[in-house]
Amino acid sequence: MSEWYENIESTLFTQIAYMLKNADNAPFPNLHCRATNEIVTPAQFPTLYLHEEQEETGQDLENQTVNAVNSTVYIRVWTNTTEYDCKEVLRAATKELKRFRYNVKNLPTAQLNNKIAFGEIMAFRVIGNGDTDIVK
């Protein structure tokens, strides 16, 4: 049986990918979303990569269960068009993270290198066992 905190990354990935590319009137229907950091050939653009890391917090006196985690989410985006397009995807991803009550550490920025625009955001929050907006 899995622990409550093991599905946070997949829940976020599923929801963000759906809202950005599959929902009615999705802003980026051609977005390639990945939760693994693997090389894909040929390269697909635009691409969004989501990764989540956790550390335990909020221990009880017995320290027998995980009551809460500090969740940090990294979203990276690559486009083969412009920095503006890259930031547009990141802005939309930021809105989705805010919907899950994440605090965004760095706002969307992008840079162009060898005709590829790259940008990333990082967001964090504490998630407790039973937070119904993420933990199902």
Contact map, one row per residue, 1 for C-alpha under 8 A:
1110000000000000000000000000000000000000000000000000000000000000000000000000000000000000000000000000000000000000000000000000000000000000
1111010000000000000000000000000000000000000000000000000000000000000000000000000000000000000000000000000000000000000000000000000000000000
1111110000000000000000000000000000000000000000000000000000000000000000000000000000000000000000000000000000000000000000000000000000000000
0111111000000000000000000000000000000000000000000000000000000000000000000000000000000000000000000000000000000000000000000000000010000011
0011111100000000000000000000000000000000000000000000000000000000000010000000000000000000000000000000000000000000000000000000000010000010
0111111110000000000000000000000000000000000000000000000000000000000000000000000000000000000000000000000000000000000000000000000000000000
0001111111100000000000000000000000000000000000000000000000000000000000000000000000000000000000000000000000000000000000000000000000000010
0000111111110000000000000000000000000000000000000001000000000000000000000000000000000000000000000000000000000000000000000000000000000110
0000011111111000000000000000000000000000000000000011000000000000000000000000000000000000000000000000000000000000000000000000000000000000
0000001111111100000000000000000000000000000000000000000000000000000000000000000000000000000000000000000000000000000000000000000000000000
0000001111111110000000000000000000000000000000000000000000000000000000000000000000000000000000000000000000000000000000000000000000000100
0000000111111111000000000000000000000000000000000000000000000000000000000000000000000000000000000000000000000000000000000000000000000100
0000000011111111100000000000000000100000000000000100000000000000000000000000000000000000000000000000000000000000000000000000000000000000
0000000001111111110000000000000000000000000000000000000000000000000000000000000000000000000000000000000000000000000000000000000000000000
0000000000111111111000000000000000000000000000000000000000000000000000000000000000000000000000000000000000000000000000000000000000000000
0000000000011111111100000000000000000000000000000000000000000000000000000000000000000000000010011000000000000000000000000000000000000000
0000000000001111111111000000000010000000000000000000000000000000000000000000000000000000000000000000000000000000000000000000000000000000
0000000000000111111111100000000000000000000000000000000000000000000000000000000000000000000000000000000000000000000000000000000000000000
0000000000000011111111100100000000000000000000000000000000000000000000000000000000000000000000010000000000000000000000000000000000000000
0000000000000001111111100111101000000000000000000000000000000000000000000000000000000000000110000000000000000000000000000000000000000000
0000000000000000111111100111111000000000000000000000000000000000000000000000000000000000000000000000000000000000000000000000000000000000
0000000000000000111111110100100000000000000000000000000000000000000000000000000000000000000000000000000000000000000000000000000000000000
0000000000000000011111111100000000000000000000000000000000000000000000000000000000000000000000000000000000000000000000000000000000000000
0000000000000000000001111100000000000000000000000000000000000000000000000000000000000000000000000000000000000000000000000000000000000000
0000000000000000000000111110000000000000000000000000000000000000000000000000000000000000000000000000000000000000000000000000000000000000
0000000000000000001111111111100000000000000000000000000000000000000000000000000000000000000000000000000000000000000000000000000000000000
0000000000000000000110001111100000000000000000000000000000000000000000000000000000000000000000000000000000000000000000000000000000000000
0000000000000000000110000111111000000000000000000000000000000000000000000000000000000000100000000000000000000000000000000000000000000000
0000000000000000000111000111111000000000000000000000000000000000000000000000000000000000000000000000000000000000000000000000000000000000
0000000000000000000010000001111100000000000001000000000000000000000000000000000000000000000000000000000000000000000000000000000000000000
0000000000000000000110000001111110000000000011110000000000000000000000000000000000000000000000000000000000000000000000000000000000000000
0000000000000000000000000000011111000000000111110000000000000000000000000000000000000000000000000000000000000000000000000000000000000000
0000000000000000100000000000001111100000000000111100000000000000000000000000000000000000000000000000000000000000000000000000000000000000
0000000000000000000000000000000111111000000000111100000000000000000000000000000000000000000000000000000000000000000000000000000000000000
0000000000001000000000000000000011111000000000001110000000000000000000000000000000000000000000000000000000000000000000000000000000000000
0000000000000000000000000000000001111100000000001110000000000000000000000000000000000000000000000000000000000000000000000000000000000000
0000000000000000000000000000000001111110000000001000000000000000000000000000000000000000000000000000000000000000000000000000000000000000
0000000000000000000000000000000000011111000000000000000000000000000000000000000000000000000000000000000000000000000000000000000000000000
0000000000000000000000000000000000001111100000000000000000000000000000000000000000000000000000000000000000000000000000000000000000000000
0000000000000000000000000000000000000111111100000000000000000000000000000000000000000000000000000000000000000000000000000000000000000000
0000000000000000000000000000000000000011111100000000000000000000000000000000000000000000000000000000000000000000000000000000000000000000
0000000000000000000000000000000000000001111100000000000000000000000000000000000000000000000000000000000000000000000000000000000000000000
0000000000000000000000000000000000000001111110000000000000000000000000000000000000000000000000000000000000000000000000000000000000000000
0000000000000000000000000000000100000001111111100000000000000000000000000000000000000000000000000000000000000000000000000000000000000000
0000000000000000000000000000001100000000001111100000000000000000000000000000011100000000000000000000000000000000000000000000000000000000
0000000000000000000000000000011100000000000111110000000000000000000000000000111100000100000000000000000000000000000000000000000000000000
0000000000000000000000000000001111000000000111111000000000000000000000000000111000000000000000000000000000000000000000000000000000000000
0000000000000000000000000000001111000000000001111100000000000000000000000011110000000000000000000000000000000000000000000000000000000000
0000000000000000000000000000000011111000000000111110000000000000000000000011100000000000000000000000000000000000000000000000000000000000
0000000000001000000000000000000011110000000000011111000000000000000000001111000000000000000000000000000000000000000000000000000000000000
0000000010000000000000000000000000110000000000001111100000000000000000001110000000000000000000000000000000000000000000000000000000000000
0000000110000000000000000000000000000000000000000111110000000000000000111100000000000000000000000000000000000000000000000000000000000000
0000000000000000000000000000000000000000000000000011111000000000000000111000000000000000000000000000000000000000000000000000000000000000
0000000000000000000000000000000000000000000000000001111100000000000011110000000000000000000000000000000000000000000000000000000000000000
0000000000000000000000000000000000000000000000000000111110000000000011100000000000000000000000000000000000000000000000000000000000000000
0000000000000000000000000000000000000000000000000000011111100000011111000000000000000000000000000000000000000000000000000000000000000000
0000000000000000000000000000000000000000000000000000001111100000011111000000000000000000000000000000000000000000000000000000000000000000
0000000000000000000000000000000000000000000000000000000111110000011110000000000000000000000000000000000000000000000000000000000000000000
0000000000000000000000000000000000000000000000000000000111111110111100000000000000000000000000000000000000000000000000000000000000000000
0000000000000000000000000000000000000000000000000000000001111111101000000000000000000000000000000000000000000000000000000000000000000000
0000000000000000000000000000000000000000000000000000000000111110000000000000000000000000000000000000000000000000000000000000000000000000
0000000000000000000000000000000000000000000000000000000000111111000000000000000000000000000000000000000000000000000000000000000000000000
0000000000000000000000000000000000000000000000000000000000111111110000000000000000000000000000000000000000000000000000000000000000000000
0000000000000000000000000000000000000000000000000000000000010111110000000000000000000000000000000000000000000000000000000000000000000000
0000000000000000000000000000000000000000000000000000000000110011111000000000000000000000000000000000000000000000000000000000000000000000
0000000000000000000000000000000000000000000000000000000111100011111110000000000000000000000000000000000000000000000000000000000010000000
0000000000000000000000000000000000000000000000000000000111110000111110000000000000000000000000000000000000000000000000000000000110000000
0000000000000000000000000000000000000000000000000000000111100000011111000000000000000000000000000000000000000000000000000000011110000000
0000100000000000000000000000000000000000000000000000011111000000011111100000000000000000000000000000000000000000000000000000011100000000
0000000000000000000000000000000000000000000000000000011110000000000111110000000000000000000000000000000000000000000000000001111000000000
0000000000000000000000000000000000000000000000000001111000000000000011111000000000000000000000000000000000000000000000000001111000000000
0000000000000000000000000000000000000000000000000001110000000000000001111100000000000000000000000000000000000000000000000111100000000000
0000000000000000000000000000000000000000000000000111100000000000000000111110000000000000000000000000000000000000000000000111000000000000
0000000000000000000000000000000000000000000000000111000000000000000000011111000000000000000000000000000000000000000000011110000000000000
0000000000000000000000000000000000000000000000011110000000000000000000001111100000000000010010000000000000000000000000011100000000000000
0000000000000000000000000000000000000000000000011100000000000000000000000111110000000000010000000000000000000000000001111000000000000000
0000000000000000000000000000000000000000000001111000000000000000000000000011111000000100110000000000000000000000000001110000000000000000
0000000000000000000000000000000000000000000011110000000000000000000000000001111100000100000000000000000000000000000111100000000000000000
0000000000000000000000000000000000000000000011100000000000000000000000000000111111101100000000000000000000000000000111000000000000000000
0000000000000000000000000000000000000000000011000000000000000000000000000000011111000000000000000000000000000000001110000000000000000000
0000000000000000000000000000000000000000000000000000000000000000000000000000001111101100000000000000000000000000001110000000000000000000
0000000000000000000000000000000000000000000000000000000000000000000000000000001111111100000000000000000000000001000110000000000000000000
0000000000000000000000000000000000000000000000000000000000000000000000000000001011111110000000000000000000000111000011000000000000000000
0000000000000000000000000000000000000000000000000000000000000000000000000000000001111111000000000000000000000100000000000000000000000000
0000000000000000000000000000000000000000000000000000000000000000000000000000001011111111100000000000000000000000000000000000000000000000
0000000000000000000000000000000000000000000001000000000000000000000000000000111011111111110000000000000000000100000011100000000000000000
0000000000000000000000000000000000000000000000000000000000000000000000000000000000111111111000000000000000011100000000100000000000000000
0000000000000000000000000000000000000000000000000000000000000000000000000000000000011111111100000000000000000000000000000000000000000000
0000000000000000000000000001000000000000000000000000000000000000000000000000100000001111111110000000000000000000000000000000000000000000
0000000000000000000000000000000000000000000000000000000000000000000000000011100000000111111111000000000000010000000000111000000000000000
0000000000000000000000000000000000000000000000000000000000000000000000000000000000000011111111100000000000010000000000000000000000000000
0000000000000000000100000000000000000000000000000000000000000000000000000000000000000001111111110000000000000000000000000000000000000000
0000000000000001000100000000000000000000000000000000000000000000000000000010000000000000111111111000000000000000000000000000000000000000
0000000000000000000000000000000000000000000000000000000000000000000000000000000000000000011111111100000100110000000000001000000000000000
0000000000000000000000000000000000000000000000000000000000000000000000000000000000000000001111111110000000000000000000000000000000000000
0000000000000001001000000000000000000000000000000000000000000000000000000000000000000000000111111111000000000000000000000000000000000000
0000000000000001000000000000000000000000000000000000000000000000000000000000000000000000000011111111111100000000000000000010000000000000
0000000000000000000000000000000000000000000000000000000000000000000000000000000000000000000001111111111100000000000000000000000000000000
0000000000000000000000000000000000000000000000000000000000000000000000000000000000000000000000111111110000000000000000000000000000000000
0000000000000000000000000000000000000000000000000000000000000000000000000000000000000000000000011111110000000000000000000000000000001100
0000000000000000000000000000000000000000000000000000000000000000000000000000000000000000000000001111111000000000000000000000100000000000
0000000000000000000000000000000000000000000000000000000000000000000000000000000000000000000000001111111100000000000000000011100000000000
0000000000000000000000000000000000000000000000000000000000000000000000000000000000000000000000001100111110000000000000000011100000000000
0000000000000000000000000000000000000000000000000000000000000000000000000000000000000000000001001100011111100000000000001111000000000000
0000000000000000000000000000000000000000000000000000000000000000000000000000000000000000000000000000001111100000000000001111000000000000
0000000000000000000000000000000000000000000000000000000000000000000000000000000000000000000000000000000111110000000000001110000000000000
0000000000000000000000000000000000000000000000000000000000000000000000000000000000000000000001000000000111111000000000001100000000000000
0000000000000000000000000000000000000000000000000000000000000000000000000000000000000010011001000000000001111100000000111000000000000000
0000000000000000000000000000000000000000000000000000000000000000000000000000000000000010000000000000000000111110000000111000000000000000
0000000000000000000000000000000000000000000000000000000000000000000000000000000000110110000000000000000000011111000011110000000000000000
0000000000000000000000000000000000000000000000000000000000000000000000000000000000100000000000000000000000001111100011100000000000000000
0000000000000000000000000000000000000000000000000000000000000000000000000000000001100000000000000000000000000111111111000000000000000000
0000000000000000000000000000000000000000000000000000000000000000000000000000000000000000000000000000000000000011111111000000000000000000
0000000000000000000000000000000000000000000000000000000000000000000000000000000000000000000000000000000000000001111100000000000000000000
0000000000000000000000000000000000000000000000000000000000000000000000000000000110000000000000000000000000000001111110000000000000000000
0000000000000000000000000000000000000000000000000000000000000000000000000000011111000000000000000000000000000001111111000000000000000000
0000000000000000000000000000000000000000000000000000000000000000000000000000011111100100000000000000000000000111101111100000000000000000
0000000000000000000000000000000000000000000000000000000000000000000000000001111000100100000000000000000000000111100111110000000000000000
0000000000000000000000000000000000000000000000000000000000000000000000000001110000000110010000000000000000011110000011111000000000000000
0000000000000000000000000000000000000000000000000000000000000000000000000111100000000000010000000000000000011100000001111100000000000000
0000000000000000000000000000000000000000000000000000000000000000000000000111000000000000010001000000000111111000000000111110000000000000
0000000000000000000000000000000000000000000000000000000000000000000000011110000000000000000000000000000111100000000000011111000000000000
0000000000000000000000000000000000000000000000000000000000000000000000011100000000000000000000001000011111000000000000001111100000000000
0000000000000000000000000000000000000000000000000000000000000000000001111000000000000000000000000000011110000000000000000111110000000000
0000000000000000000000000000000000000000000000000000000000000000000001110000000000000000000000000000111000000000000000000011111000000000
0000000000000000000000000000000000000000000000000000000000000000000111100000000000000000000000000000000000000000000000000001111100000000
0000000000000000000000000000000000000000000000000000000000000000000111100000000000000000000000000000000000000000000000000000111110100000
0000000000000000000000000000000000000000000000000000000000000000001110000000000000000000000000000000000000000000000000000000011111100000
0001100000000000000000000000000000000000000000000000000000000000011100000000000000000000000000000000000000000000000000000000001111100010
0000000000000000000000000000000000000000000000000000000000000000000000000000000000000000000000000000000000000000000000000000000111110011
0000000000000000000000000000000000000000000000000000000000000000000000000000000000000000000000000000000000000000000000000000001111111110
0000000000000000000000000000000000000000000000000000000000000000000000000000000000000000000000000000000000000000000000000000000001111111
0000000000000000000000000000000000000000000000000000000000000000000000000000000000000000000000000001000000000000000000000000000000111111
0000000100110000000000000000000000000000000000000000000000000000000000000000000000000000000000000001000000000000000000000000000000111111
0001101100000000000000000000000000000000000000000000000000000000000000000000000000000000000000000000000000000000000000000000000011111111
0001000000000000000000000000000000000000000000000000000000000000000000000000000000000000000000000000000000000000000000000000000001011111
